Amino acid sequence: MICKYAIVLAALSLTLPSTRPSTQPPAQQPKATFRTTVELVNVVFTATDRNGKAISGLKAADFQIFEDKRPQQIEYFNDWTHGSETPLTIALLVDTSGSMKTKLEYERQTAAEFFKDVLHQGSDLALIIQFDSEVNLVQDFTEDVSRLTAALDTLRSGNSTALYDAVYLAADEKLKAEIGRKVMVIITDGTDTSSKSTEKEAIEAAQRNDVLIYGIGVRGESHNSFDVLRKFAEGTGGSFFSPQARAAEIRRAFQAISQDLRGQYSLAYRSTKQAHDGTYRSLELRCRMPDVRIRARKGYYAQKPD
């Protein structure tokens, strides 16, 4: 795996740090739901009614969590529906392949509005990665919306689409060491055509590093297949949107993501499976309350000892 990605990873790693700079004293670090231990499993999730409206005020006792169909004991629970001090880290992945050339201006406008709406200075960070035949880090982690906006203005269209490489690198190189909620927003108009990594490797990297994926599949005049993008979103607990290639529709997708991030919860438990074997374990989260719909990741990979 290391040899396979050596050239691409070097471009991202040599010039840029992969960890969030410390801006807070230790006493203000995130709550225990994000402690990095082998046994503790963190699950970020969204609870909505049948119309998709976020539900606030739920408690730990309202939920049951199952790992490989076995019930687990919830130890930590956070309600973020009324705001949170837990850091939010966003990786925006922008498809700049040739087919996106006429859509880039819409993406720039709506993404800049999204950053302005969702980022809180002093706690939240975002970065921008563009992908076509290559994967390039356009802007590293920053809380400065003006820097993010300026970086969006530099985007230019290229050739093919290395979607899987972009997801793999963003999850495994940039988001891996981050704390708090880790979100990847992908905007594209098609499927992968040139990655070295596979679909399986990309989704596993996101699941292994607790990353929620939100997919925006921009529809054009020709037929677009977004099956993989939808699978990435559903498999990590995010959402998928498919707007037409118009600014108003893309804007609504970003606004829906922003609303979703304000209506989340998290819980954590210690797995009854003690083996640190790197295997995939399925997750099912249920709500005891009627007519509550849950969106959470489908599973996770147990950590291996260092």
C-alpha positions as CSV (number, residue, x, y, z in Angstrom):
1,M,0.0,0.0,0.0
2,I,2.8,2.4,0.8
3,C,4.5,1.9,-2.5
4,K,1.3,2.2,-4.4
5,Y,0.6,5.7,-3.1
6,A,4.1,7.0,-2.5
7,I,4.2,9.6,-5.3
8,V,0.8,11.1,-4.5
9,L,1.2,11.0,-0.8
10,A,4.5,12.8,-1.0
11,A,2.8,15.8,-2.7
12,L,0.4,16.1,0.2
13,S,2.6,15.3,3.1
14,L,6.0,17.0,2.5
15,T,4.7,20.5,2.6
16,L,1.7,20.4,4.8
17,P,1.0,19.2,8.4
18,S,-1.7,16.6,8.9
19,T,-2.7,17.6,12.4
20,R,-4.8,20.4,13.8
21,P,-2.7,23.1,15.5
22,S,-3.4,23.4,19.2
23,T,-5.5,26.6,19.9
24,Q,-6.9,25.6,23.3
25,P,-5.4,24.5,26.6
26,P,-5.8,20.9,27.6
27,A,-8.8,21.6,29.9
28,Q,-10.9,22.7,27.0
29,Q,-10.2,19.7,24.7
30,P,-13.3,17.8,23.4
31,K,-15.5,15.6,25.6
32,A,-14.8,12.0,26.3
33,T,-16.8,10.8,23.3
34,F,-13.7,11.4,21.2
35,R,-11.0,9.9,23.3
36,T,-8.7,7.8,21.1
37,T,-8.7,4.4,22.6
38,V,-8.9,0.9,21.1
39,E,-12.0,-0.1,22.9
40,L,-14.1,3.1,22.6
41,V,-16.3,3.2,19.5
42,N,-17.7,6.6,18.5
43,V,-20.8,7.0,16.5
44,V,-22.0,10.3,15.1
45,F,-25.6,10.2,13.9
46,T,-28.6,12.2,12.9
47,A,-32.2,11.7,14.1
48,T,-35.1,13.0,12.0
49,D,-38.8,12.6,11.7
50,R,-40.5,11.0,8.7
51,N,-40.3,14.3,6.8
52,G,-36.5,14.6,7.3
53,K,-36.7,17.3,10.0
54,A,-34.1,17.1,12.7
55,I,-35.3,16.0,16.1
56,S,-33.7,17.6,19.2
57,G,-33.8,16.7,22.9
58,L,-33.3,13.0,22.6
59,K,-31.4,11.2,25.4
60,A,-29.1,8.2,25.7
61,A,-31.9,6.1,27.1
62,D,-33.8,6.6,23.9
63,F,-31.3,4.5,21.9
64,Q,-29.9,1.0,21.5
65,I,-26.6,0.2,19.7
66,F,-25.8,-3.2,18.3
67,E,-22.4,-4.4,17.1
68,D,-22.6,-7.5,14.9
69,K,-26.1,-7.9,16.3
70,R,-25.0,-7.9,19.9
71,P,-26.3,-5.1,22.2
72,Q,-23.7,-2.7,23.6
73,Q,-23.7,-0.4,26.6
74,I,-23.7,3.3,25.8
75,E,-21.2,5.1,28.0
76,Y,-21.1,8.6,26.6
77,F,-23.8,10.6,24.8
78,N,-23.8,14.1,23.4
79,D,-26.7,16.2,22.0
80,W,-25.3,18.7,19.5
81,T,-28.7,19.9,18.2
82,H,-28.4,23.1,20.3
83,G,-24.8,23.9,19.4
84,S,-21.6,22.3,20.4
85,E,-18.0,23.2,21.4
86,T,-16.7,20.0,19.8
87,P,-14.5,20.9,16.9
88,L,-15.8,20.3,13.3
89,T,-13.3,19.5,10.6
90,I,-14.4,19.6,7.0
91,A,-12.6,18.4,3.9
92,L,-14.2,19.7,0.7
93,L,-13.4,17.6,-2.3
94,V,-14.1,19.3,-5.6
95,D,-14.2,17.5,-8.9
96,T,-12.3,19.6,-11.5
97,S,-12.3,17.1,-14.3
98,G,-13.1,18.4,-17.8
99,S,-16.8,17.7,-17.6
100,M,-17.1,20.0,-14.6
101,K,-15.7,23.1,-16.4
102,T,-19.0,24.8,-17.0
103,K,-20.1,24.0,-13.4
104,L,-17.1,25.3,-11.5
105,E,-18.4,28.9,-11.0
106,Y,-21.6,27.5,-9.3
107,E,-19.4,25.4,-7.1
108,R,-17.2,28.3,-6.1
109,Q,-20.1,30.5,-5.1
110,T,-22.1,27.9,-3.2
111,A,-19.1,26.4,-1.4
112,A,-17.9,29.8,-0.2
113,E,-21.4,30.4,1.2
114,F,-21.3,27.0,2.9
115,F,-18.0,27.7,4.7
116,K,-19.3,31.1,5.9
117,D,-22.4,29.6,7.3
118,V,-21.0,26.5,9.0
119,L,-17.5,27.3,10.3
120,H,-17.1,28.8,13.8
121,Q,-13.8,30.6,14.5
122,G,-11.7,29.3,17.3
123,S,-12.8,25.7,16.9
124,D,-13.7,24.6,13.4
125,L,-11.3,24.1,10.4
126,A,-11.7,23.3,6.7
127,L,-9.5,22.4,3.8
128,I,-10.1,22.1,0.0
129,I,-8.9,19.3,-2.3
130,Q,-9.4,19.3,-6.0
131,F,-9.3,16.1,-8.0
132,D,-9.2,15.4,-11.7
133,S,-6.4,13.2,-13.1
134,E,-4.4,14.1,-10.0
135,V,-5.3,15.0,-6.4
136,N,-4.1,18.4,-5.2
137,L,-4.4,20.1,-1.8
138,V,-5.6,23.6,-2.7
139,Q,-5.9,24.9,0.8
140,D,-4.8,23.2,4.0
141,F,-6.7,23.4,7.3
142,T,-7.8,26.9,8.2
143,E,-10.6,28.7,10.0
144,D,-10.2,31.7,7.7
145,V,-13.2,31.8,5.3
146,S,-11.5,34.4,3.2
147,R,-8.5,32.1,2.6
148,L,-10.9,29.3,1.6
149,T,-12.8,31.5,-0.7
150,A,-9.6,32.7,-2.4
151,A,-8.6,29.0,-2.8
152,L,-11.9,28.2,-4.5
153,D,-11.2,31.0,-7.0
154,T,-8.0,29.2,-8.1
155,L,-9.8,26.0,-9.2
156,R,-9.4,25.2,-12.9
157,S,-10.7,22.2,-14.8
158,G,-8.4,19.3,-15.7
159,N,-8.9,15.9,-17.3
160,S,-10.1,12.6,-15.8
161,T,-11.6,11.8,-12.4
162,A,-9.6,10.3,-9.6
163,L,-12.4,10.2,-7.1
164,Y,-11.3,7.2,-5.1
165,D,-7.7,8.6,-4.7
166,A,-9.2,11.9,-3.4
167,V,-11.4,10.1,-0.8
168,Y,-8.6,7.8,0.3
169,L,-6.0,10.6,0.7
170,A,-8.4,13.0,2.4
171,A,-9.4,10.4,5.0
172,D,-6.1,8.7,5.6
173,E,-3.7,11.6,5.2
174,K,-5.6,14.7,6.3
175,L,-8.5,13.7,8.5
176,K,-7.0,10.7,10.3
177,A,-5.3,12.6,13.1
178,E,-8.1,15.1,13.7
179,I,-10.4,15.2,16.7
180,G,-14.1,16.0,17.0
181,R,-16.5,15.6,14.1
182,K,-14.8,14.8,10.8
183,V,-16.8,15.5,7.6
184,M,-16.0,15.1,4.0
185,V,-18.1,16.9,1.4
186,I,-17.6,15.6,-2.2
187,I,-19.0,17.5,-5.2
188,T,-18.8,15.7,-8.6
189,D,-20.7,15.1,-11.7
190,G,-19.6,11.5,-12.4
191,T,-17.8,8.3,-11.6
192,D,-14.1,7.5,-11.1
193,T,-12.1,7.1,-14.2
194,S,-8.4,7.2,-13.2
195,S,-7.7,6.3,-9.6
196,K,-4.9,4.0,-8.4
197,S,-6.9,3.1,-5.3
198,T,-10.1,1.1,-5.4
199,E,-13.7,1.9,-4.3
200,K,-13.2,-0.6,-1.4
201,E,-10.0,1.1,-0.2
202,A,-11.6,4.5,-0.4
203,I,-14.7,3.7,1.7
204,E,-12.6,1.7,4.2
205,A,-10.3,4.6,4.7
206,A,-13.3,6.8,5.6
207,Q,-14.9,4.2,7.9
208,R,-11.6,3.5,9.6
209,N,-11.0,7.1,10.4
210,D,-14.6,7.9,11.5
211,V,-15.3,10.3,8.6
212,L,-18.9,11.2,7.6
213,I,-19.2,11.7,3.8
214,Y,-21.8,14.0,2.2
215,G,-22.1,13.5,-1.5
216,I,-23.3,16.1,-4.0
217,G,-23.8,14.5,-7.4
218,V,-24.4,17.3,-9.9
219,R,-26.6,16.2,-12.7
220,G,-26.0,17.4,-16.3
221,E,-27.6,16.8,-19.6
222,S,-26.1,13.4,-20.0
223,H,-26.9,10.4,-17.8
224,N,-25.0,10.4,-14.5
225,S,-24.4,7.5,-12.3
226,F,-23.9,8.3,-8.6
227,D,-24.3,4.8,-7.1
228,V,-20.8,4.9,-5.6
229,L,-21.2,8.4,-4.2
230,R,-24.5,7.4,-2.6
231,K,-22.9,4.3,-1.2
232,F,-20.1,6.3,0.4
233,A,-22.6,8.6,2.0
234,E,-24.9,5.9,3.3
235,G,-22.0,3.7,4.5
236,T,-20.5,6.5,6.7
237,G,-23.7,8.1,8.1
238,G,-23.8,11.1,5.8
239,S,-26.3,12.1,3.1
240,F,-26.4,12.2,-0.7
241,F,-27.9,14.9,-2.8
242,S,-28.3,15.1,-6.6
243,P,-29.0,18.7,-7.7
244,Q,-29.2,19.9,-11.3
245,A,-26.2,21.9,-12.5
246,R,-27.7,25.2,-11.4
247,A,-26.5,27.5,-8.6
248,A,-29.8,27.5,-6.7
249,E,-30.0,23.7,-6.6
250,I,-26.4,23.2,-5.6
251,R,-26.9,25.9,-2.9
252,R,-29.8,24.0,-1.5
253,A,-27.7,20.9,-1.2
254,F,-25.0,22.8,0.7
255,Q,-27.7,24.3,3.0
256,A,-29.1,20.9,3.7
257,I,-25.6,19.7,4.8
258,S,-25.2,22.7,7.0
259,Q,-28.6,22.0,8.7
260,D,-27.7,18.4,9.1
261,L,-24.4,19.2,10.9
262,R,-26.5,21.3,13.4
263,G,-28.8,18.4,14.1
264,Q,-26.4,15.7,15.2
265,Y,-25.8,13.5,18.2
266,S,-22.9,11.3,19.2
267,L,-22.6,8.2,21.4
268,A,-19.7,6.0,22.5
269,Y,-19.4,2.5,23.9
270,R,-16.7,0.0,24.7
271,S,-17.1,-3.1,22.4
272,T,-17.7,-6.4,24.1
273,K,-15.3,-7.9,21.5
274,Q,-11.9,-7.5,22.9
275,A,-9.9,-8.7,19.9
276,H,-7.8,-5.9,18.3
277,D,-7.7,-7.6,14.9
278,G,-8.6,-4.9,12.4
279,T,-11.8,-6.7,11.3
280,Y,-15.0,-5.0,10.1
281,R,-17.8,-4.9,12.6
282,S,-21.4,-4.0,11.6
283,L,-23.3,-1.4,13.6
284,E,-27.1,-0.9,14.0
285,L,-28.5,2.0,16.0
286,R,-32.1,2.0,17.0
287,C,-34.3,4.6,18.6
288,R,-37.0,3.5,21.1
289,M,-39.1,6.6,20.3
290,P,-41.7,6.1,17.5
291,D,-41.3,7.6,14.1
292,V,-37.7,8.6,14.6
293,R,-35.4,7.8,11.7
294,I,-31.7,7.4,12.4
295,R,-28.8,7.9,10.0
296,A,-25.5,6.6,11.2
297,R,-22.5,4.7,9.8
298,K,-23.1,1.0,9.0
299,G,-19.9,-0.3,10.7
300,Y,-16.3,0.3,11.7
301,Y,-12.9,-1.4,11.6
302,A,-11.4,-2.5,14.9
303,Q,-8.1,-1.0,15.6
304,K,-4.9,-3.0,15.4
305,P,-2.2,-2.6,18.0
306,D,0.7,-0.4,17.0
